[in-house]
Amino acid sequence: MTVEGTAARSKTRRSGGTAKRASAAKKKTAAPAKAEPQLVQLLTPEGERVEHPDYALDLTPEELRGLYRDMVLTRRFDAEATALQRQGELGLWASLLGQEAAQIGSARALHDDDYVFPTYREHGVAWCRGVPPENLLGMFRGVNNGGWDPNSNNFHLYTIVIGSQALHATGYAMGVAKDGADSAVIAYFGDGASSQGDVAEAFTFSAVYNAPVVFFCQNNQWAISEPTERQSRVPIYQRAAGFGFPGVRVDGNDVLACLAVTKAAVERARSGEGPMLVEAFTYRMGAHTTSDDPTKYRRDEEREAWEAKDPILRLRTYLEKEKLADAKFLESIDEESDTMAKRVREAVRAMPDPDPMAMFEHTYADGHALVDEEREQFAQYLASFADENESAAAGEGN
């Protein structure tokens, strides 16, 4: 045998062994096929009513029309607020466009004595809790720190710090349990907030203390520019199992399913069975806030696919198909929404301009040297504009 032949056979054995090892490694590391997450749905995107074995719902025609009204007026208010920000009347606005069903359905499942901890996007929930729409805008205009009394509506002030309201809700729910009350607490947050440590801590404490709290995650699939699949290796609702309480995924564009699932979750909490996680699988049709440009990180085709699942359109289709709403009713809702938008617009424009110096007044109860220094620097900065205007006016006079 030649040296060349021996070397060739040796190379073949080595390459064959390497291929076998690679194949075996591939078999070991290959991920098992993932089953599609279960999704509770009672109204299809085509407006067809379907049943679910665990979440029955029987509503009157009046109640169905009420849900439609809630969603239309909420969307109209949201559009008006966005326009006001573009016109310079608001500093910022976080749109809920596309998430009306998740918010209206869940909020209408609550009792008056239940307590709500929102983020900064729960305009539909605020509507259902009786907070006047124009009151939501004071904070975004900078004239107040909230604009409503939380105890009047059992609706807490908007929370800007991502995820912290989950801990607030858990602590409140623990107190409710200690008091022996039969009310429930609900905390709203987004898919991005589910990655925060505050939310994980809230899950832990709520489970250990069997707190009567519902965690309602509106998974709109984008934490600003980060998609959900880069935030979690499993569907968000499945995380609950690791903390010892149930989780469920609901079609977040189906107002009926959101109502039925949240109703079951809060009833479970009231009865002493502890927390539950509801993941409303929906889509943020607009920007994260008015300072965001979603065209930089997501495709138009994605939005177009979700437009076909529009929560308002599917309920309207169902109402018309079943002859539960006529043209006169639909026109009246459109007219009411226009009237409401005009009222909101006038109310915002009548608000005073915020005092720029007021932000220094409530940082520390007893004052602080650094804040005093910053106040003085900012005052000089503002005064510089007045000096420039005076100089410009003097120049025109000459």
Backbone hydrogen bonds, N-H to C=O, Kabsch-Sander energy under -0.5 kcal/mol:
donor,donor_aa,acceptor,acceptor_aa,energy
6,T,2,T,-2.0
7,A,3,V,-2.2
8,A,4,E,-2.0
9,R,5,G,-2.5
10,S,6,T,-2.3
11,K,7,A,-2.3
12,T,8,A,-2.3
13,R,9,R,-2.6
14,R,10,S,-2.2
15,S,11,K,-2.8
16,G,12,T,-2.7
17,G,13,R,-2.4
18,T,14,R,-2.5
19,A,15,S,-2.3
20,K,16,G,-2.2
21,R,17,G,-2.6
22,A,18,T,-2.5
23,S,19,A,-2.6
24,A,20,K,-2.7
25,A,21,R,-2.8
26,K,22,A,-2.3
27,K,23,S,-2.1
28,K,24,A,-2.2
29,T,25,A,-2.3
30,A,26,K,-1.4
40,V,249,R,-2.3
41,Q,39,L,-0.5
44,T,48,E,-2.6
47,G,44,T,-2.4
50,V,42,L,-2.7
64,L,60,T,-2.2
65,R,61,P,-2.5
66,G,62,E,-1.9
67,L,63,E,-1.8
68,Y,64,L,-1.9
69,R,65,R,-2.5
70,D,66,G,-2.5
71,M,67,L,-2.1
72,V,68,Y,-2.5
73,L,69,R,-2.6
74,T,70,D,-2.1
75,R,71,M,-2.4
76,R,72,V,-2.2
77,F,73,L,-2.4
78,D,74,T,-2.3
79,A,75,R,-2.3
80,E,76,R,-2.1
81,A,77,F,-2.5
82,T,78,D,-2.1
83,A,79,A,-2.1
84,L,80,E,-2.5
85,Q,81,A,-2.0
86,R,82,T,-2.0
87,Q,83,A,-1.5
88,G,85,Q,-1.6
89,E,84,L,-2.7
90,L,84,L,-0.7
91,G,140,F,-3.2
92,L,140,F,-0.7
95,S,93,W,-0.7
99,Q,96,L,-3.2
102,A,252,G,-0.7
103,Q,99,Q,-1.8
104,I,100,E,-2.9
105,G,101,A,-2.3
106,S,102,A,-1.4
107,A,103,Q,-2.3
108,R,104,I,-2.2
109,A,106,S,-1.0
110,L,107,A,-1.4
114,D,111,H,-1.4
115,Y,184,A,-2.1
116,V,154,N,-2.3
117,F,186,I,-2.6
123,H,121,R,-1.7
126,A,122,E,-2.3
127,W,123,H,-1.9
128,C,124,G,-1.9
129,R,125,V,-1.7
130,G,127,W,-1.3
131,V,126,A,-2.5
135,N,132,P,-1.4
136,L,132,P,-0.7
136,L,133,P,-1.3
137,L,133,P,-0.6
137,L,134,E,-0.8
138,G,135,N,-0.5
140,F,136,L,-0.6
141,R,137,L,-1.2
142,G,138,G,-1.0
143,V,138,G,-2.3
144,N,138,G,-0.8
152,S,149,D,-1.5
153,N,149,D,-0.8
153,N,150,P,-0.5
154,N,150,P,-1.1
155,F,150,P,-1.5
156,H,116,V,-2.8
159,T,119,T,-1.3
160,I,158,Y,-0.6
164,S,161,V,-1.0
166,A,163,G,-1.3
167,L,163,G,-0.6
167,L,164,S,-0.7
168,H,164,S,-1.8
169,A,165,Q,-2.6
170,T,166,A,-1.9
171,G,167,L,-2.6
172,Y,168,H,-2.3
173,A,169,A,-2.8
174,M,170,T,-2.4
175,G,171,G,-1.8
176,V,172,Y,-2.2
177,A,173,A,-2.3
178,K,174,M,-2.1
179,D,175,G,-2.1
180,G,176,V,-0.7
180,G,177,A,-0.8
181,A,176,V,-1.8
185,V,212,P,-2.0
186,I,115,Y,-2.4
187,A,214,V,-2.7
188,Y,117,F,-2.6
189,F,216,F,-1.9
191,D,218,Q,-0.9
194,S,190,G,-1.1
195,S,192,G,-1.5
196,Q,193,A,-2.1
200,A,196,Q,-1.4
201,E,197,G,-2.6
202,A,198,D,-2.2
203,F,199,V,-2.3
204,T,200,A,-2.2
205,F,201,E,-2.7
206,S,202,A,-2.6
207,A,203,F,-2.0
208,V,204,T,-2.5
209,Y,205,F,-2.4
210,N,207,A,-0.7
211,A,206,S,-2.1
213,V,211,A,-2.2
214,V,185,V,-2.7
215,F,213,V,-0.5
215,F,276,M,-2.8
216,F,187,A,-3.2
216,F,214,V,-0.7
217,C,215,F,-0.8
217,C,278,V,-3.0
218,Q,189,F,-2.7
218,Q,216,F,-0.7
219,N,217,C,-1.2
219,N,280,A,-1.6
220,N,218,Q,-1.5
223,A,226,E,-2.8
224,I,222,W,-1.3
225,S,223,A,-0.8
226,E,223,A,-1.6
228,T,221,Q,-1.2
230,R,227,P,-1.5
231,Q,228,T,-2.4
232,S,228,T,-1.7
238,Q,235,P,-1.4
239,R,236,I,-1.6
240,A,237,Y,-0.9
241,A,238,Q,-0.8
242,G,239,R,-1.2
243,F,239,R,-0.5
243,F,240,A,-1.6
244,G,240,A,-0.8
244,G,241,A,-0.7
245,F,240,A,-1.7
248,V,277,L,-2.1
250,V,279,E,-2.7
251,D,40,V,-2.7
252,G,250,V,-0.9
252,G,281,F,-1.7
254,D,251,D,-1.8
255,V,253,N,-0.7
258,C,254,D,-2.3
259,L,255,V,-1.8
260,A,256,L,-2.5
261,V,257,A,-2.8
262,T,258,C,-2.0
263,K,259,L,-2.2
264,A,260,A,-1.9
265,A,261,V,-2.2
266,V,262,T,-2.8
267,E,263,K,-1.9
268,R,264,A,-2.0
269,A,265,A,-2.0
270,R,266,V,-2.6
271,S,267,E,-1.7
272,G,269,A,-1.5
273,E,268,R,-2.1
276,M,213,V,-1.2
277,L,246,P,-2.3
278,V,215,F,-3.2
278,V,276,M,-0.5
279,E,248,V,-3.0
279,E,277,L,-0.5
280,A,217,C,-2.9
280,A,278,V,-0.7
281,F,250,V,-2.8
281,F,279,E,-0.9
282,T,219,N,-2.3
282,T,280,A,-1.0
284,R,220,N,-1.5
285,M,97,L,-2.2
285,M,283,Y,-1.0
286,G,97,L,-0.6
290,T,93,W,-1.8
292,D,289,T,-2.0
296,K,293,D,-1.7
297,Y,294,P,-1.4
298,R,294,P,-1.5
302,E,299,R,-0.6
303,R,299,R,-1.2
304,E,300,D,-2.5
305,A,301,E,-1.9
306,W,302,E,-1.5
307,E,303,R,-1.9
308,A,304,E,-0.9
309,K,306,W,-1.5
310,D,307,E,-1.4
314,R,310,D,-2.0
315,L,311,P,-1.3
316,R,312,I,-2.4
317,T,313,L,-2.6
318,Y,314,R,-1.8
319,L,315,L,-2.6
320,E,316,R,-2.6
321,K,317,T,-2.5
322,E,318,Y,-2.3
323,K,320,E,-0.9
324,L,319,L,-3.3
325,A,319,L,-0.9
330,L,326,D,-2.1
331,E,327,A,-2.5
332,S,328,K,-1.9
333,I,329,F,-1.8
334,D,330,L,-1.8
335,E,331,E,-2.3
336,E,332,S,-2.3
337,S,333,I,-2.3
338,D,334,D,-1.9
339,T,335,E,-2.2
340,M,336,E,-2.4
341,A,337,S,-2.3
342,K,338,D,-2.2
343,R,339,T,-2.1
344,V,340,M,-2.4
345,R,341,A,-2.5
346,E,342,K,-2.4
347,A,343,R,-2.2
348,V,344,V,-2.4
349,R,345,R,-2.1
350,A,346,E,-1.1
351,M,347,A,-0.5
351,M,348,V,-1.2
358,A,355,D,-1.6
359,M,356,P,-0.8
360,F,357,M,-1.6
361,E,358,A,-1.6
363,T,360,F,-0.6
367,G,364,Y,-0.6
372,D,368,H,-2.5
373,E,369,A,-2.1
374,E,370,L,-2.4
375,R,371,V,-2.6
376,E,372,D,-2.0
377,Q,373,E,-2.1
378,F,374,E,-2.5
379,A,375,R,-2.4
380,Q,376,E,-2.0
381,Y,377,Q,-1.9
382,L,378,F,-2.5
383,A,379,A,-2.3
384,S,380,Q,-1.4
385,F,381,Y,-0.7
385,F,382,L,-1.0
386,A,382,L,-1.1
387,D,383,A,-2.1
388,E,384,S,-1.9
389,N,385,F,-2.3
390,E,386,A,-2.3
391,S,387,D,-2.2
392,A,388,E,-2.4
393,A,389,N,-2.5
394,A,390,E,-2.4
395,G,391,S,-2.2
396,E,392,A,-1.8
397,G,393,A,-1.8
398,N,394,A,-1.4
